[in-house]
Amino acid sequence: MAAAEAIVETREIEKYYVQPEGNRIEVIAPTNLAIYPEQILALLGPSGSGKSTLLRMLTGLVPPSAGEVRWHRSPQAEEQANVSIVFQNFALFPWLTVLENVEAPLAARGIADVDRRKRAFKILDTVGLDGFETAFPKELSGGMKQRVGFARALVVEPDVLFMDEPFSALDVLTAENLRGELLELWTSRKMPTRAIFMVTHNIEEAVLLADRVVVLGRNPGRIRADFEVDLPRPRDRKSRRFLELVDHIYKVLTQPDVEHAPPTGPAARQQAAAGQAPAYQMMPHARPGGIAGLLEILIDRGGKEDLYNLADELAMEVSDLLPIIEACSLLHFIRVQEGDVEITPEGKVFAEADILTRKSLFREAALQHVTLLKQIYNALRAKADRTLPDDFFSDILDEHFSAEEAEAQLQTAIHWGRYAEVFDYDAKTGRLHLTEG
Amino acid sequence: MIQPTPGPAAPSIFEQRRPGASWADLLIIGLGLALFYGVLTLARTWLGPFTPAAAISERPSALAGYTAYSLLRMAVAYVLSLAFALVYGYVAAYYPKAERLMIPLLDIMQSIPVLSFLPGVMLAMIALFPHSQLGVELGAILLIFTGQVWNMAFSFYSSLKAIPTELREAARIYRFNAWQRLVRLELPFSALGLVWNSMVSVATGWFFLMVCEMFVLGKRDFRLAGLGSFLQTAASAGDTTAILWGLLAMVSVIVLIDQLIWRPVICWADKFKFEQIEGTDAPHSAVFDLVQRSPTLAWLRQKALTPLGERVNAHFVRRARHERPRQSSRWAGWVGWLLAVAMLAAAAYALLHVGMQFAALDRRESLDILRGTGATLLRVLCALIIGAAWAIPAGVAIGSSPRLARIAQPIVQIAASVPATALFPVVLLFLIGTGGGLGVAPIVLMLLGTQWYILFNVIAGAMGIPSDLKEAARVFRFRRSERWRLLILPGIFPFLITGMVTAAGGAWNASIVAEYFHFKGRTLQTTGLGSLISAAADAGNFDRLLIATVVLATIVVITNRLIWRPLYRLAETRYRLET
């Protein structure tokens, strides 16, 4: 594999937004990444790490701010890459039948109608949609719709098949079934594509399907780990090695500021975290209720639990669980070490307290450890009338985050501030008021 | 319909391919022939000698021909509107520089009443075709066009802007060419909005038909043979029988169009609804079912439409292949600049001109305009208040009782489809008989024309109030006042605002026909901005017309910005019922 030539590779591509004042908000730090033939590559990362942006830069949907994407060694602009995307929410045209949806990319390439029909029928047959040709997408279940998405993507025989969280809009059983069939097609070489690039936030999915896993960190997005999955297929989810890998990825994801050696394997490559440490503390988007809930569960389990077991037990996706873990650890309610979560004495007191005590404990911890809340608190106290418009803080956040993230940060801060009774927010006037007393 | 063919019944899919005619075919062929004949007749008249003031008969026997003339005019105006709306919306949606100019312009154009376009449009057309009827006919058509094009353009523009990113990305990643993007993505996504706006536009066309077919311009008298001029002539003569016949013809045509065109089109457009899950209540239309089963149409589609589409697509594919990576040509840049400069110059000139006109006003004239504006403002407010006062309770009653809705909905729909202007002579006769004057009558006309917008929106809003909220209100034993204050009014608020905005715009526009009227050989007029505009157009006093129009447009645009838009935003943020 190492000898094979990359189908597509990026050279220091990055994405940033320049603000009116000339400030640069970096979304993705300069990144080098290559996709090789005969490989399924899974890109993992927490929300906000720019997974989708990276995918869109690779496919040419979004131009990088700097750096370049090379297909077969030539710059992207010169060679129109033959790629397909399977979208998270299918992106089928609801007014076209299944057959018309699959034929559309061929028509765009000027293939005559007889030929078109033949190829479409063949690929529909391959993905198990025989007999559904004249159905409209809205008549199909989610799983069937995504099959149409696969058929449409594969009918052009792409060099690389890109998938943007293709199973996340499906229910658990349907997703599992579709994953199995995809893998079956891939291993039996019935899939007319040379490589697959999949964005996901599901760790198990990545380890189950991929030959290689790349983990992104965030703020700005950058590659934090890149290693090969050296497990034979079919893979056993309960095998020791499988669990080790899952555990390892959990560790990488939950300890954003620590570098990790890959578990083993000579092929494993490690890329030093590019870019500097995040300049501004980022609040994880968790709710106080979720924080308390997690702590209670930890106490039930003796105060310590393996992360992977915890997620498995709660049947939660890592994208849902991670922010809560991060929030707990930011408030010093838990310690995360080697993939284990352990409750701290403060966390224990918080979890066992009644509602009002919890609020005051939360307030204490938040004002001590959360930069943004501290800043808001101090700014409000500095004003004679103890009130400020939300725009004031939006402006501060805009210097560190993209517009959407800044908005999300403020929303979370308001949530926490209200719960901790640090300040109140009047949605009508858009002003924050310090809570007196 | 059922053929006594022996043997097993063929599956329904194959019915399409079965040769032989059905009722639908006869209908379609008949319609086609009628259209052909109509166009031929029209062409003959249009290319005929210049007869700006046709003698309008009051005999009911002439009605069939007049109706056909009016219908054709409406059809041509509608096709023009559609084409213009598509181009305008497309350009505004894809060229940000143009967008910044085109969307505010749309706002302004929408607030200018039809009559204000009249002198400009007419004189231009007559100058273009001085010796043929074509000029006057085109003028009338363009007038209808100015009444119906703007909302369609805006609808297409906002649909284009609302296309989900994933669909756009799919189109790009699968290399859709411009043609494919248009017919596979942009048009289908905009279809529903365009259909509903087309219905509104055509209704507006009927509303202003009388104005567009018969008017005075300075010393010249223009009458085009048509339903609108028939009604107006009858009204001028005070001939009640003729008015009633004309009304009957108009209402029947409107109901027929609704059944034969709009219902089937709505059925057809249902497949463009952007939904991932099949809805439960799809609209039904017997005509649509008939048309769909027609072998002739299936044959046409198979033999003509599909191959044509293939050819066009192939052309675009070839073009895309030869296309070099696009570099903005220097020429395009220059032309753009020149256009921008020319437009700015035109705008500056217009502003200067208007400013000079205003500066030249003497005290009396300024007072006239002020008084007129105040009077019309009062009337619009009255019409809105009265409309809301009855439409809110009625709409809530209809919307919250499915049984009542079944009975009331069709009646309301037919009542709403009658153009208020056609009813106006009857109303005037009645009001003059009872002693009410033209001071109050315009309010009645505004009400007749615009109350339906409020009613329909309130019905929709009341239907949308979730039943769990209603149950909560019952469980907590809300009194009637609490139920209205806490549940019903907030629930219908966004819909009410939408209805009121449309109604207010309509009422301002209606003032030009409501405050100035030729009736029984006299000209009835009352103080108001609308009558100022009408009188100025009649007298050919362009400066006066310009000033009054600018005042009217300014008021409409300002109220939209300062009153309706904030309310709209409030409705969107606080009173939206999220499920």
HADDOCK unambig.tbl for C-alpha pairs under 7 A between the chains (distance, minus, plus):
assign (segid A and resid 84 and name CA) (segid B and resid 173 and name CA) 6.37 0.50 0.50
assign (segid A and resid 84 and name CA) (segid B and resid 174 and name CA) 6.96 0.50 0.50
assign (segid A and resid 91 and name CA) (segid B and resid 166 and name CA) 5.55 0.50 0.50
assign (segid A and resid 91 and name CA) (segid B and resid 167 and name CA) 5.15 0.50 0.50
assign (segid A and resid 91 and name CA) (segid B and resid 170 and name CA) 6.58 0.50 0.50
assign (segid A and resid 94 and name CA) (segid B and resid 274 and name CA) 6.54 0.50 0.50
assign (segid A and resid 95 and name CA) (segid B and resid 271 and name CA) 5.76 0.50 0.50
assign (segid A and resid 95 and name CA) (segid B and resid 272 and name CA) 5.34 0.50 0.50
assign (segid A and resid 105 and name CA) (segid B and resid 174 and name CA) 5.01 0.50 0.50
assign (segid A and resid 105 and name CA) (segid B and resid 175 and name CA) 6.82 0.50 0.50
assign (segid A and resid 105 and name CA) (segid B and resid 176 and name CA) 6.99 0.50 0.50
assign (segid A and resid 108 and name CA) (segid B and resid 175 and name CA) 5.93 0.50 0.50
assign (segid A and resid 108 and name CA) (segid B and resid 176 and name CA) 5.15 0.50 0.50
assign (segid A and resid 108 and name CA) (segid B and resid 177 and name CA) 6.29 0.50 0.50
assign (segid A and resid 108 and name CA) (segid B and resid 317 and name CA) 6.55 0.50 0.50
assign (segid A and resid 109 and name CA) (segid B and resid 317 and name CA) 6.60 0.50 0.50
assign (segid A and resid 110 and name CA) (segid B and resid 314 and name CA) 5.88 0.50 0.50
assign (segid A and resid 110 and name CA) (segid B and resid 317 and name CA) 5.66 0.50 0.50
assign (segid A and resid 138 and name CA) (segid B and resid 275 and name CA) 6.99 0.50 0.50
assign (segid A and resid 138 and name CA) (segid B and resid 276 and name CA) 4.84 0.50 0.50
assign (segid A and resid 138 and name CA) (segid B and resid 277 and name CA) 4.69 0.50 0.50
assign (segid A and resid 138 and name CA) (segid B and resid 278 and name CA) 5.32 0.50 0.50
assign (segid A and resid 139 and name CA) (segid B and resid 277 and name CA) 6.79 0.50 0.50
assign (segid A and resid 139 and name CA) (segid B and resid 278 and name CA) 6.18 0.50 0.50
